Amino acid sequence: MSDNQSTGRKLPRRKTCERYGVVDRTISRWERDPDLNFPKPTIINGRKYDDEDQLTAWDRANSAKLRTSARREVA
């Protein structure tokens, strides 16, 4: 699959938490922080689902920031 093709997959919030190694409350805080620009979920029958493509795009956009901050913590 090329980089510009959409998978269309929606991850249940539990899977998003597993992906990042955090609890649901942390993801909720990320959503409220405008500086993070974390993708908003789709809510279906009261349950949150995250678009896998949006998460991947967010990961790419923030990878440089995460590496820089990790280096500061180690130093």
PDB file of N, H, CA, C and O in Angstrom:
ATOM      1  N   MET A   1       0.835  -1.171   0.000  1.00  0.00           N
ATOM      2  CA  MET A   1       0.000   0.000   0.000  1.00  0.00           C
ATOM      3  C   MET A   1       0.886   1.242   0.000  1.00  0.00           C
ATOM      4  O   MET A   1       1.865   1.305   0.742  1.00  0.00           O
ATOM      5  N   SER A   2       0.549   2.221  -0.821  1.00  0.00           N
ATOM      6  H   SER A   2      -0.247   2.170  -1.424  1.00  0.00           H
ATOM      7  CA  SER A   2       1.348   3.440  -0.874  1.00  0.00           C
ATOM      8  C   SER A   2       0.982   4.348   0.292  1.00  0.00           C
ATOM      9  O   SER A   2      -0.026   4.138   0.966  1.00  0.00           O
ATOM     10  N   ASP A   3       1.820   5.368   0.523  1.00  0.00           N
ATOM     11  H   ASP A   3       2.639   5.539  -0.025  1.00  0.00           H
ATOM     12  CA  ASP A   3       1.618   6.259   1.658  1.00  0.00           C
ATOM     13  C   ASP A   3       0.326   7.059   1.584  1.00  0.00           C
ATOM     14  O   ASP A   3      -0.198   7.475   2.618  1.00  0.00           O
ATOM     15  N   ASN A   4      -0.203   7.286   0.370  1.00  0.00           N
ATOM     16  H   ASN A   4       0.223   6.948  -0.470  1.00  0.00           H
ATOM     17  CA  ASN A   4      -1.375   8.146   0.265  1.00  0.00           C
ATOM     18  C   ASN A   4      -2.684   7.370   0.238  1.00  0.00           C
ATOM     19  O   ASN A   4      -3.740   7.974   0.047  1.00  0.00           O
ATOM     20  N   GLN A   5      -2.653   6.072   0.421  1.00  0.00           N
ATOM     21  H   GLN A   5      -1.796   5.582   0.577  1.00  0.00           H
ATOM     22  CA  GLN A   5      -3.877   5.285   0.463  1.00  0.00           C
ATOM     23  C   GLN A   5      -4.397   5.200   1.888  1.00  0.00           C
ATOM     24  O   GLN A   5      -3.643   5.011   2.842  1.00  0.00           O
ATOM     25  N   SER A   6      -5.698   5.344   1.998  1.00  0.00           N
ATOM     26  H   SER A   6      -6.310   5.498   1.223  1.00  0.00           H
ATOM     27  CA  SER A   6      -6.340   5.292   3.302  1.00  0.00           C
ATOM     28  C   SER A   6      -6.734   3.861   3.631  1.00  0.00           C
ATOM     29  O   SER A   6      -7.223   3.123   2.776  1.00  0.00           O
ATOM     30  N   THR A   7      -6.515   3.482   4.885  1.00  0.00           N
ATOM     31  H   THR A   7      -6.118   4.081   5.580  1.00  0.00           H
ATOM     32  CA  THR A   7      -6.959   2.151   5.313  1.00  0.00           C
ATOM     33  C   THR A   7      -8.421   2.184   5.719  1.00  0.00           C
ATOM     34  O   THR A   7      -9.123   1.179   5.609  1.00  0.00           O
ATOM     35  N   GLY A   8      -8.887   3.347   6.191  1.00  0.00           N
ATOM     36  H   GLY A   8      -8.316   4.163   6.281  1.00  0.00           H
ATOM     37  CA  GLY A   8     -10.266   3.462   6.625  1.00  0.00           C
ATOM     38  C   GLY A   8     -10.562   2.757   7.939  1.00  0.00           C
ATOM     39  O   GLY A   8     -11.715   2.708   8.368  1.00  0.00           O
ATOM     40  N   ARG A   9      -9.539   2.213   8.583  1.00  0.00           N
ATOM     41  H   ARG A   9      -8.602   2.254   8.235  1.00  0.00           H
ATOM     42  CA  ARG A   9      -9.761   1.473   9.830  1.00  0.00           C
ATOM     43  C   ARG A   9     -10.042   2.420  10.984  1.00  0.00           C
ATOM     44  O   ARG A   9      -9.412   3.468  11.125  1.00  0.00           O
ATOM     45  N   LYS A  10     -10.994   2.027  11.792  1.00  0.00           N
ATOM     46  H   LYS A  10     -11.506   1.176  11.677  1.00  0.00           H
ATOM     47  CA  LYS A  10     -11.313   2.742  13.029  1.00  0.00           C
ATOM     48  C   LYS A  10     -10.893   1.847  14.187  1.00  0.00           C
ATOM     49  O   LYS A  10     -11.310   0.692  14.278  1.00  0.00           O
ATOM     50  N   LEU A  11     -10.068   2.391  15.064  1.00  0.00           N
ATOM     51  H   LEU A  11      -9.729   3.329  14.990  1.00  0.00           H
ATOM     52  CA  LEU A  11      -9.609   1.629  16.226  1.00  0.00           C
ATOM     53  C   LEU A  11     -10.473   1.952  17.431  1.00  0.00           C
ATOM     54  O   LEU A  11     -10.721   3.123  17.718  1.00  0.00           O
ATOM     55  N   PRO A  12     -10.938   0.923  18.144  1.00  0.00           N
ATOM     56  CA  PRO A  12     -11.618   1.210  19.406  1.00  0.00           C
ATOM     57  C   PRO A  12     -10.637   1.906  20.347  1.00  0.00           C
ATOM     58  O   PRO A  12      -9.430   1.684  20.255  1.00  0.00           O
ATOM     59  N   ARG A  13     -11.133   2.726  21.231  1.00  0.00           N
ATOM     60  H   ARG A  13     -12.113   2.907  21.306  1.00  0.00           H
ATOM     61  CA  ARG A  13     -10.256   3.498  22.115  1.00  0.00           C
ATOM     62  C   ARG A  13      -9.276   2.607  22.871  1.00  0.00           C
ATOM     63  O   ARG A  13      -8.137   3.008  23.110  1.00  0.00           O
ATOM     64  N   ARG A  14      -9.703   1.414  23.246  1.00  0.00           N
ATOM     65  H   ARG A  14     -10.628   1.089  23.052  1.00  0.00           H
ATOM     66  CA  ARG A  14      -8.816   0.478  23.948  1.00  0.00           C
ATOM     67  C   ARG A  14      -7.560   0.191  23.117  1.00  0.00           C
ATOM     68  O   ARG A  14      -6.457   0.130  23.659  1.00  0.00           O
ATOM     69  N   LYS A  15      -7.730   0.015  21.805  1.00  0.00           N
ATOM     70  H   LYS A  15      -8.626   0.064  21.365  1.00  0.00           H
ATOM     71  CA  LYS A  15      -6.593  -0.270  20.925  1.00  0.00           C
ATOM     72  C   LYS A  15      -5.697   0.960  20.780  1.00  0.00           C
ATOM     73  O   LYS A  15      -4.478   0.833  20.670  1.00  0.00           O
ATOM     74  N   THR A  16      -6.303   2.148  20.780  1.00  0.00           N
ATOM     75  H   THR A  16      -7.293   2.250  20.870  1.00  0.00           H
ATOM     76  CA  THR A  16      -5.510   3.371  20.722  1.00  0.00           C
ATOM     77  C   THR A  16      -4.652   3.488  21.981  1.00  0.00           C
ATOM     78  O   THR A  16      -3.483   3.865  21.909  1.00  0.00           O
ATOM     79  N   CYS A  17      -5.238   3.164  23.128  1.00  0.00           N
ATOM     80  H   CYS A  17      -6.188   2.858  23.186  1.00  0.00           H
ATOM     81  CA  CYS A  17      -4.481   3.190  24.387  1.00  0.00           C
ATOM     82  C   CYS A  17      -3.313   2.208  24.338  1.00  0.00           C
ATOM     83  O   CYS A  17      -2.207   2.529  24.773  1.00  0.00           O
ATOM     84  N   GLU A  18      -3.561   1.018  23.812  1.00  0.00           N
ATOM     85  H   GLU A  18      -4.460   0.758  23.459  1.00  0.00           H
ATOM     86  CA  GLU A  18      -2.497   0.021  23.675  1.00  0.00           C
ATOM     87  C   GLU A  18      -1.412   0.523  22.726  1.00  0.00           C
ATOM     88  O   GLU A  18      -0.223   0.326  22.974  1.00  0.00           O
ATOM     89  N   ARG A  19      -1.819   1.157  21.663  1.00  0.00           N
ATOM     90  H   ARG A  19      -2.785   1.317  21.461  1.00  0.00           H
ATOM     91  CA  ARG A  19      -0.866   1.669  20.662  1.00  0.00           C
ATOM     92  C   ARG A  19       0.141   2.618  21.306  1.00  0.00           C
ATOM     93  O   ARG A  19       1.330   2.576  20.991  1.00  0.00           O
ATOM     94  N   TYR A  20      -0.337   3.476  22.211  1.00  0.00           N
ATOM     95  H   TYR A  20      -1.303   3.510  22.467  1.00  0.00           H
ATOM     96  CA  TYR A  20       0.536   4.476  22.831  1.00  0.00           C
ATOM     97  C   TYR A  20       1.001   4.103  24.239  1.00  0.00           C
ATOM     98  O   TYR A  20       1.806   4.821  24.831  1.00  0.00           O
ATOM     99  N   GLY A  21       0.507   2.995  24.777  1.00  0.00           N
ATOM    100  H   GLY A  21      -0.147   2.412  24.296  1.00  0.00           H
ATOM    101  CA  GLY A  21       0.926   2.563  26.108  1.00  0.00           C
ATOM    102  C   GLY A  21       0.439   3.492  27.214  1.00  0.00           C
ATOM    103  O   GLY A  21       1.141   3.726  28.198  1.00  0.00           O
ATOM    104  N   VAL A  22      -0.776   4.021  27.038  1.00  0.00           N
ATOM    105  H   VAL A  22      -1.346   3.831  26.238  1.00  0.00           H
ATOM    106  CA  VAL A  22      -1.346   4.936  28.028  1.00  0.00           C
ATOM    107  C   VAL A  22      -2.773   4.504  28.358  1.00  0.00           C
ATOM    108  O   VAL A  22      -3.319   3.606  27.717  1.00  0.00           O
ATOM    109  N   VAL A  23      -3.370   5.143  29.356  1.00  0.00           N
ATOM    110  H   VAL A  23      -2.926   5.873  29.876  1.00  0.00           H
ATOM    111  CA  VAL A  23      -4.757   4.869  29.719  1.00  0.00           C
ATOM    112  C   VAL A  23      -5.679   5.847  28.993  1.00  0.00           C
ATOM    113  O   VAL A  23      -5.229   6.854  28.446  1.00  0.00           O
ATOM    114  N   ASP A  24      -6.975   5.536  28.996  1.00  0.00           N
ATOM    115  H   ASP A  24      -7.341   4.718  29.441  1.00  0.00           H
ATOM    116  CA  ASP A  24      -7.969   6.341  28.300  1.00  0.00           C
ATOM    117  C   ASP A  24      -7.958   7.800  28.754  1.00  0.00           C
ATOM    118  O   ASP A  24      -8.130   8.708  27.941  1.00  0.00           O
ATOM    119  N   ARG A  25      -7.761   8.019  30.027  1.00  0.00           N
ATOM    120  H   ARG A  25      -7.621   7.281  30.688  1.00  0.00           H
ATOM    121  CA  ARG A  25      -7.752   9.388  30.572  1.00  0.00           C
ATOM    122  C   ARG A  25      -6.650  10.222  29.921  1.00  0.00           C
ATOM    123  O   ARG A  25      -6.846  11.411  29.667  1.00  0.00           O
ATOM    124  N   THR A  26      -5.512   9.624  29.651  1.00  0.00           N
ATOM    125  H   THR A  26      -5.352   8.658  29.857  1.00  0.00           H
ATOM    126  CA  THR A  26      -4.408  10.340  29.001  1.00  0.00           C
ATOM    127  C   THR A  26      -4.809  10.769  27.597  1.00  0.00           C
ATOM    128  O   THR A  26      -4.559  11.906  27.196  1.00  0.00           O
ATOM    129  N   ILE A  27      -5.432   9.861  26.851  1.00  0.00           N
ATOM    130  H   ILE A  27      -5.635   8.937  27.177  1.00  0.00           H
ATOM    131  CA  ILE A  27      -5.882  10.206  25.493  1.00  0.00           C
ATOM    132  C   ILE A  27      -6.889  11.352  25.564  1.00  0.00           C
ATOM    133  O   ILE A  27      -6.845  12.262  24.736  1.00  0.00           O
ATOM    134  N   SER A  28      -7.791  11.322  26.539  1.00  0.00           N
ATOM    135  H   SER A  28      -7.827  10.584  27.213  1.00  0.00           H
ATOM    136  CA  SER A  28      -8.768  12.406  26.700  1.00  0.00           C
ATOM    137  C   SER A  28      -8.070  13.737  26.950  1.00  0.00           C
ATOM    138  O   SER A  28      -8.500  14.768  26.432  1.00  0.00           O
ATOM    139  N   ARG A  29      -7.011  13.727  27.727  1.00  0.00           N
ATOM    140  H   ARG A  29      -6.661  12.890  28.148  1.00  0.00           H
ATOM    141  CA  ARG A  29      -6.240  14.965  27.976  1.00  0.00           C
ATOM    142  C   ARG A  29      -5.560  15.435  26.698  1.00  0.00           C
ATOM    143  O   ARG A  29      -5.536  16.631  26.409  1.00  0.00           O
ATOM    144  N   TRP A  30      -5.008  14.502  25.932  1.00  0.00           N
ATOM    145  H   TRP A  30      -5.027  13.530  26.167  1.00  0.00           H
ATOM    146  CA  TRP A  30      -4.377  14.870  24.660  1.00  0.00           C
ATOM    147  C   TRP A  30      -5.385  15.534  23.735  1.00  0.00           C
ATOM    148  O   TRP A  30      -5.057  16.500  23.046  1.00  0.00           O
ATOM    149  N   GLU A  31      -6.613  15.019  23.716  1.00  0.00           N
ATOM    150  H   GLU A  31      -6.880  14.234  24.276  1.00  0.00           H
ATOM    151  CA  GLU A  31      -7.657  15.588  22.854  1.00  0.00           C
ATOM    152  C   GLU A  31      -7.981  17.027  23.248  1.00  0.00           C
ATOM    153  O   GLU A  31      -8.265  17.853  22.381  1.00  0.00           O
ATOM    154  N   ARG A  32      -7.943  17.333  24.525  1.00  0.00           N
ATOM    155  H   ARG A  32      -7.712  16.662  25.230  1.00  0.00           H
ATOM    156  CA  ARG A  32      -8.289  18.674  25.000  1.00  0.00           C
ATOM    157  C   ARG A  32      -7.145  19.669  24.858  1.00  0.00           C
ATOM    158  O   ARG A  32      -7.374  20.875  24.938  1.00  0.00           O
ATOM    159  N   ASP A  33      -5.930  19.199  24.650  1.00  0.00           N
ATOM    160  H   ASP A  33      -5.744  18.219  24.585  1.00  0.00           H
ATOM    161  CA  ASP A  33      -4.768  20.096  24.556  1.00  0.00           C
ATOM    162  C   ASP A  33      -4.612  20.587  23.118  1.00  0.00           C
ATOM    163  O   ASP A  33      -4.202  19.815  22.251  1.00  0.00           O
ATOM    164  N   PRO A  34      -4.931  21.854  22.848  1.00  0.00           N
ATOM    165  CA  PRO A  34      -4.857  22.351  21.473  1.00  0.00           C
ATOM    166  C   PRO A  34      -3.435  22.345  20.895  1.00  0.00           C
ATOM    167  O   PRO A  34      -3.267  22.288  19.676  1.00  0.00           O
ATOM    168  N   ASP A  35      -2.423  22.404  21.747  1.00  0.00           N
ATOM    169  H   ASP A  35      -2.560  22.450  22.737  1.00  0.00           H
ATOM    170  CA  ASP A  35      -1.043  22.379  21.271  1.00  0.00           C
ATOM    171  C   ASP A  35      -0.652  21.021  20.684  1.00  0.00           C
ATOM    172  O   ASP A  35       0.199  20.945  19.799  1.00  0.00           O
ATOM    173  N   LEU A  36      -1.277  19.951  21.180  1.00  0.00           N
ATOM    174  H   LEU A  36      -1.968  20.013  21.900  1.00  0.00           H
ATOM    175  CA  LEU A  36      -0.954  18.607  20.689  1.00  0.00           C
ATOM    176  C   LEU A  36      -1.636  18.297  19.359  1.00  0.00           C
ATOM    177  O   LEU A  36      -1.106  17.544  18.542  1.00  0.00           O
ATOM    178  N   ASN A  37      -2.818  18.883  19.148  1.00  0.00           N
ATOM    179  H   ASN A  37      -3.249  19.495  19.812  1.00  0.00           H
ATOM    180  CA  ASN A  37      -3.561  18.645  17.908  1.00  0.00           C
ATOM    181  C   ASN A  37      -3.834  17.156  17.676  1.00  0.00           C
ATOM    182  O   ASN A  37      -3.752  16.667  16.550  1.00  0.00           O
ATOM    183  N   PHE A  38      -4.161  16.445  18.762  1.00  0.00           N
ATOM    184  H   PHE A  38      -4.228  16.843  19.677  1.00  0.00           H
ATOM    185  CA  PHE A  38      -4.457  15.017  18.656  1.00  0.00           C
ATOM    186  C   PHE A  38      -5.780  14.833  17.927  1.00  0.00           C
ATOM    187  O   PHE A  38      -6.733  15.568  18.186  1.00  0.00           O
ATOM    188  N   PRO A  39      -5.855  13.857  17.013  1.00  0.00           N
ATOM    189  CA  PRO A  39      -7.094  13.654  16.235  1.00  0.00           C
ATOM    190  C   PRO A  39      -8.304  13.369  17.125  1.00  0.00           C
ATOM    191  O   PRO A  39      -8.221  12.630  18.106  1.00  0.00           O
ATOM    192  N   LYS A  40      -9.419  13.975  16.753  1.00  0.00           N
ATOM    193  H   LYS A  40      -9.486  14.575  15.956  1.00  0.00           H
ATOM    194  CA  LYS A  40     -10.676  13.760  17.479  1.00  0.00           C
ATOM    195  C   LYS A  40     -11.278  12.416  17.081  1.00  0.00           C
ATOM    196  O   LYS A  40     -11.182  12.010  15.924  1.00  0.00           O
ATOM    197  N   PRO A  41     -11.898  11.728  18.036  1.00  0.00           N
ATOM    198  CA  PRO A  41     -12.487  10.421  17.733  1.00  0.00           C
ATOM    199  C   PRO A  41     -13.843  10.552  17.038  1.00  0.00           C
ATOM    200  O   PRO A  41     -14.467  11.613  17.038  1.00  0.00           O
ATOM    201  N   THR A  42     -14.267   9.457  16.458  1.00  0.00           N
ATOM    202  H   THR A  42     -13.760   8.595  16.457  1.00  0.00           H
ATOM    203  CA  THR A  42     -15.631   9.318  15.979  1.00  0.00           C
ATOM    204  C   THR A  42     -16.383   8.598  17.088  1.00  0.00           C
ATOM    205  O   THR A  42     -15.889   7.609  17.631  1.00  0.00           O
ATOM    206  N   ILE A  43     -17.559   9.077  17.426  1.00  0.00           N
ATOM    207  H   ILE A  43     -17.960   9.880  16.986  1.00  0.00           H
ATOM    208  CA  ILE A  43     -18.336   8.444  18.488  1.00  0.00           C
ATOM    209  C   ILE A  43     -19.506   7.702  17.853  1.00  0.00           C
ATOM    210  O   ILE A  43     -20.339   8.290  17.162  1.00  0.00           O
ATOM    211  N   ILE A  44     -19.546   6.399  18.104  1.00  0.00           N
ATOM    212  H   ILE A  44     -18.870   5.922  18.665  1.00  0.00           H
ATOM    213  CA  ILE A  44     -20.603   5.535  17.577  1.00  0.00           C
ATOM    214  C   ILE A  44     -21.236   4.811  18.763  1.00  0.00           C
ATOM    215  O   ILE A  44     -20.561   4.090  19.497  1.00  0.00           O
ATOM    216  N   ASN A  45     -22.531   5.012  18.938  1.00  0.00           N
ATOM    217  H   ASN A  45     -23.080   5.598  18.342  1.00  0.00           H
ATOM    218  CA  ASN A  45     -23.253   4.399  20.066  1.00  0.00           C
ATOM    219  C   ASN A  45     -22.560   4.658  21.400  1.00  0.00           C
ATOM    220  O   ASN A  45     -22.483   3.772  22.251  1.00  0.00           O
ATOM    221  N   GLY A  46     -22.056   5.877  21.574  1.00  0.00           N
ATOM    222  H   GLY A  46     -22.119   6.597  20.883  1.00  0.00           H
ATOM    223  CA  GLY A  46     -21.428   6.262  22.832  1.00  0.00           C
ATOM    224  C   GLY A  46     -20.013   5.750  23.028  1.00  0.00           C
ATOM    225  O   GLY A  46     -19.418   5.964  24.084  1.00  0.00           O
ATOM    226  N   ARG A  47     -19.467   5.077  22.027  1.00  0.00           N
ATOM    227  H   ARG A  47     -19.951   4.902  21.169  1.00  0.00           H
ATOM    228  CA  ARG A  47     -18.099   4.556  22.128  1.00  0.00           C
ATOM    229  C   ARG A  47     -17.182   5.324  21.181  1.00  0.00           C
ATOM    230  O   ARG A  47     -17.584   5.719  20.087  1.00  0.00           O
ATOM    231  N   LYS A  48     -15.943   5.527  21.623  1.00  0.00           N
ATOM    232  H   LYS A  48     -15.616   5.206  22.512  1.00  0.00           H
ATOM    233  CA  LYS A  48     -14.986   6.298  20.828  1.00  0.00           C
ATOM    234  C   LYS A  48     -14.149   5.376  19.945  1.00  0.00           C
ATOM    235  O   LYS A  48     -13.666   4.328  20.373  1.00  0.00           O
ATOM    236  N   TYR A  49     -14.001   5.812  18.694  1.00  0.00           N
ATOM    237  H   TYR A  49     -14.394   6.664  18.346  1.00  0.00           H
ATOM    238  CA  TYR A  49     -13.176   5.108  17.717  1.00  0.00           C
ATOM    239  C   TYR A  49     -12.243   6.126  17.077  1.00  0.00           C
ATOM    240  O   TYR A  49     -12.658   7.230  16.722  1.00  0.00           O
ATOM    241  N   ASP A  50     -10.983   5.744  16.935  1.00  0.00           N
ATOM    242  H   ASP A  50     -10.646   4.848  17.223  1.00  0.00           H
ATOM    243  CA  ASP A  50      -9.987   6.641  16.356  1.00  0.00           C
ATOM    244  C   ASP A  50      -9.596   6.161  14.964  1.00  0.00           C
ATOM    245  O   ASP A  50      -9.400   4.968  14.735  1.00  0.00           O
ATOM    246  N   ASP A  51      -9.488   7.100  14.051  1.00  0.00           N
ATOM    247  H   ASP A  51      -9.647   8.069  14.237  1.00  0.00           H
ATOM    248  CA  ASP A  51      -9.114   6.802  12.673  1.00  0.00           C
ATOM    249  C   ASP A  51      -7.618   6.474  12.625  1.00  0.00           C
ATOM    250  O   ASP A  51      -6.779   7.299  12.986  1.00  0.00           O
ATOM    251  N   GLU A  52      -7.304   5.281  12.182  1.00  0.00           N
ATOM    252  H   GLU A  52      -7.986   4.610  11.888  1.00  0.00           H
ATOM    253  CA  GLU A  52      -5.909   4.829  12.165  1.00  0.00           C
ATOM    254  C   GLU A  52      -5.031   5.713  11.282  1.00  0.00           C
ATOM    255  O   GLU A  52      -3.877   5.979  11.618  1.00  0.00           O
ATOM    256  N   ASP A  53      -5.571   6.165  10.162  1.00  0.00           N
ATOM    257  H   ASP A  53      -6.509   5.949   9.888  1.00  0.00           H
ATOM    258  CA  ASP A  53      -4.799   7.035   9.263  1.00  0.00           C
ATOM    259  C   ASP A  53      -4.476   8.377   9.924  1.00  0.00           C
ATOM    260  O   ASP A  53      -3.374   8.903   9.769  1.00  0.00           O
ATOM    261  N   GLN A  54      -5.438   8.921  10.656  1.00  0.00           N
ATOM    262  H   GLN A  54      -6.334   8.494  10.782  1.00  0.00           H
ATOM    263  CA  GLN A  54      -5.190  10.185  11.356  1.00  0.00           C
ATOM    264  C   GLN A  54      -4.157  10.002  12.462  1.00  0.00           C
ATOM    265  O   GLN A  54      -3.323  10.879  12.687  1.00  0.00           O
ATOM    266  N   LEU A  55      -4.210   8.870  13.149  1.00  0.00           N
ATOM    267  H   LEU A  55      -4.888   8.157  12.966  1.00  0.00           H
ATOM    268  CA  LEU A  55      -3.212   8.600  14.190  1.00  0.00           C
ATOM    269  C   LEU A  55      -1.818   8.477  13.586  1.00  0.00           C
ATOM    270  O   LEU A  55      -0.848   8.994  14.141  1.00  0.00           O
ATOM    271  N   THR A  56      -1.721   7.798  12.459  1.00  0.00           N
ATOM    272  H   THR A  56      -2.509   7.378  12.009  1.00  0.00           H
ATOM    273  CA  THR A  56      -0.424   7.640  11.795  1.00  0.00           C
ATOM    274  C   THR A  56       0.112   8.998  11.347  1.00  0.00           C
ATOM    275  O   THR A  56       1.302   9.275  11.496  1.00  0.00           O
ATOM    276  N   ALA A  57      -0.754   9.837  10.805  1.00  0.00           N
ATOM    277  H   ALA A  57      -1.721   9.611  10.684  1.00  0.00           H
ATOM    278  CA  ALA A  57      -0.339  11.181  10.388  1.00  0.00           C
ATOM    279  C   ALA A  57       0.114  11.992  11.605  1.00  0.00           C
ATOM    280  O   ALA A  57       1.101  12.724  11.534  1.00  0.00           O
ATOM    281  N   TRP A  58      -0.608  11.861  12.716  1.00  0.00           N
ATOM    282  H   TRP A  58      -1.410  11.267  12.773  1.00  0.00           H
ATOM    283  CA  TRP A  58      -0.229  12.563  13.945  1.00  0.00           C
ATOM    284  C   TRP A  58       1.127  12.067  14.444  1.00  0.00           C
ATOM    285  O   TRP A  58       1.962  12.857  14.884  1.00  0.00           O
ATOM    286  N   ASP A  59       1.338  10.750  14.372  1.00  0.00           N
ATOM    287  H   ASP A  59       0.660  10.108  14.014  1.00  0.00           H
ATOM    288  CA  ASP A  59       2.627  10.171  14.781  1.00  0.00           C
ATOM    289  C   ASP A  59       3.764  10.774  13.965  1.00  0.00           C
ATOM    290  O   ASP A  59       4.791  11.176  14.513  1.00  0.00           O
ATOM    291  N   ARG A  60       3.574  10.832  12.673  1.00  0.00           N
ATOM    292  H   ARG A  60       2.740  10.506  12.228  1.00  0.00           H
ATOM    293  CA  ARG A  60       4.625  11.371  11.792  1.00  0.00           C
ATOM    294  C   ARG A  60       4.888  12.841  12.075  1.00  0.00           C
ATOM    295  O   ARG A  60       6.039  13.275  12.118  1.00  0.00           O
ATOM    296  N   ALA A  61       3.824  13.604  12.266  1.00  0.00           N
ATOM    297  H   ALA A  61       2.889  13.252  12.231  1.00  0.00           H
ATOM    298  CA  ALA A  61       3.974  15.037  12.512  1.00  0.00           C
ATOM    299  C   ALA A  61       4.674  15.315  13.840  1.00  0.00           C
ATOM    300  O   ALA A  61       5.350  16.333  13.991  1.00  0.00           O
ATOM    301  N   ASN A  62       4.511  14.416  14.792  1.00  0.00           N
ATOM    302  H   ASN A  62       3.963  13.589  14.670  1.00  0.00           H
ATOM    303  CA  ASN A  62       5.059  14.646  16.127  1.00  0.00           C
ATOM    304  C   ASN A  62       6.319  13.846  16.420  1.00  0.00           C
ATOM    305  O   ASN A  62       6.879  13.971  17.509  1.00  0.00           O
ATOM    306  N   SER A  63       6.779  13.032  15.484  1.00  0.00           N
ATOM    307  H   SER A  63       6.324  12.931  14.600  1.00  0.00           H
ATOM    308  CA  SER A  63       7.941  12.182  15.765  1.00  0.00           C
ATOM    309  C   SER A  63       9.188  13.005  16.070  1.00  0.00           C
ATOM    310  O   SER A  63       9.969  12.639  16.949  1.00  0.00           O
ATOM    311  N   ALA A  64       9.381  14.097  15.364  1.00  0.00           N
ATOM    312  H   ALA A  64       8.747  14.394  14.650  1.00  0.00           H
ATOM    313  CA  ALA A  64      10.560  14.926  15.616  1.00  0.00           C
ATOM    314  C   ALA A  64      10.479  15.559  17.006  1.00  0.00           C
ATOM    315  O   ALA A  64      11.484  15.637  17.713  1.00  0.00           O
ATOM    316  N   LYS A  65       9.283  16.010  17.397  1.00  0.00           N
ATOM    317  H   LYS A  65       8.467  15.946  16.823  1.00  0.00           H
ATOM    318  CA  LYS A  65       9.104  16.597  18.724  1.00  0.00           C
ATOM    319  C   LYS A  65       9.369  15.563  19.816  1.00  0.00           C
ATOM    320  O   LYS A  65      10.014  15.860  20.821  1.00  0.00           O
ATOM    321  N   LEU A  66       8.868  14.351  19.609  1.00  0.00           N
ATOM    322  H   LEU A  66       8.344  14.109  18.792  1.00  0.00           H
ATOM    323  CA  LEU A  66       9.039  13.295  20.612  1.00  0.00           C
ATOM    324  C   LEU A  66      10.506  12.914  20.772  1.00  0.00           C
ATOM    325  O   LEU A  66      10.975  12.708  21.891  1.00  0.00           O
ATOM    326  N   ARG A  67      11.228  12.819  19.664  1.00  0.00           N
ATOM    327  H   ARG A  67      10.846  12.986  18.755  1.00  0.00           H
ATOM    328  CA  ARG A  67      12.657  12.487  19.738  1.00  0.00           C
ATOM    329  C   ARG A  67      13.427  13.570  20.460  1.00  0.00           C
ATOM    330  O   ARG A  67      14.305  13.274  21.270  1.00  0.00           O
ATOM    331  N   THR A  68      13.109  14.829  20.176  1.00  0.00           N
ATOM    332  H   THR A  68      12.395  15.070  19.518  1.00  0.00           H
ATOM    333  CA  THR A  68      13.799  15.947  20.820  1.00  0.00           C
ATOM    334  C   THR A  68      13.530  15.944  22.312  1.00  0.00           C
ATOM    335  O   THR A  68      14.452  16.127  23.108  1.00  0.00           O
ATOM    336  N   SER A  69      12.283  15.740  22.702  1.00  0.00           N
ATOM    337  H   SER A  69      11.534  15.591  22.056  1.00  0.00           H
ATOM    338  CA  SER A  69      11.951  15.752  24.125  1.00  0.00           C
ATOM    339  C   SER A  69      12.567  14.551  24.842  1.00  0.00           C
ATOM    340  O   SER A  69      12.950  14.676  26.006  1.00  0.00           O
ATOM    341  N   ALA A  70      12.672  13.419  24.201  1.00  0.00           N
ATOM    342  H   ALA A  70      12.361  13.318  23.256  1.00  0.00           H
ATOM    343  CA  ALA A  70      13.294  12.230  24.818  1.00  0.00           C
ATOM    344  C   ALA A  70      14.777  12.479  25.050  1.00  0.00           C
ATOM    345  O   ALA A  70      15.330  12.058  26.066  1.00  0.00           O
ATOM    346  N   ARG A  71      15.410  13.151  24.122  1.00  0.00           N
ATOM    347  H   ARG A  71      14.960  13.492  23.297  1.00  0.00           H
ATOM    348  CA  ARG A  71      16.837  13.458  24.294  1.00  0.00           C
ATOM    349  C   ARG A  71      17.055  14.372  25.483  1.00  0.00           C
ATOM    350  O   ARG A  71      18.023  14.202  26.224  1.00  0.00           O
ATOM    351  N   ARG A  72      16.169  15.340  25.679  1.00  0.00           N
ATOM    352  H   ARG A  72      15.383  15.478  25.077  1.00  0.00           H
ATOM    353  CA  ARG A  72      16.306  16.258  26.811  1.00  0.00           C
ATOM    354  C   ARG A  72      16.148  15.522  28.127  1.00  0.00           C
ATOM    355  O   ARG A  72      16.844  15.829  29.095  1.00  0.00           O
ATOM    356  N   GLU A  73      15.230  14.538  28.178  1.00  0.00           N
ATOM    357  H   GLU A  73      14.664  14.289  27.392  1.00  0.00           H
ATOM    358  CA  GLU A  73      14.996  13.799  29.419  1.00  0.00           C
ATOM    359  C   GLU A  73      16.198  12.932  29.771  1.00  0.00           C
ATOM    360  O   GLU A  73      16.493  12.745  30.952  1.00  0.00           O
ATOM    361  N   VAL A  74      16.894  12.402  28.779  1.00  0.00           N
ATOM    362  H   VAL A  74      16.655  12.554  27.820  1.00  0.00           H
ATOM    363  CA  VAL A  74      18.052  11.542  29.014  1.00  0.00           C
ATOM    364  C   VAL A  74      19.238  12.357  29.483  1.00  0.00           C
ATOM    365  O   VAL A  74      20.009  11.906  30.330  1.00  0.00           O
ATOM    366  N   ALA A  75      19.389  13.556  28.939  1.00  0.00           N
ATOM    367  H   ALA A  75      18.762  13.922  28.251  1.00  0.00           H
ATOM    368  CA  ALA A  75      20.562  14.394  29.248  1.00  0.00           C
ATOM    369  C   ALA A  75      20.576  14.909  30.643  1.00  0.00           C
ATOM    370  O   ALA A  75      21.503  15.621  31.029  1.00  0.00           O
TER     371      ALA A  75
END
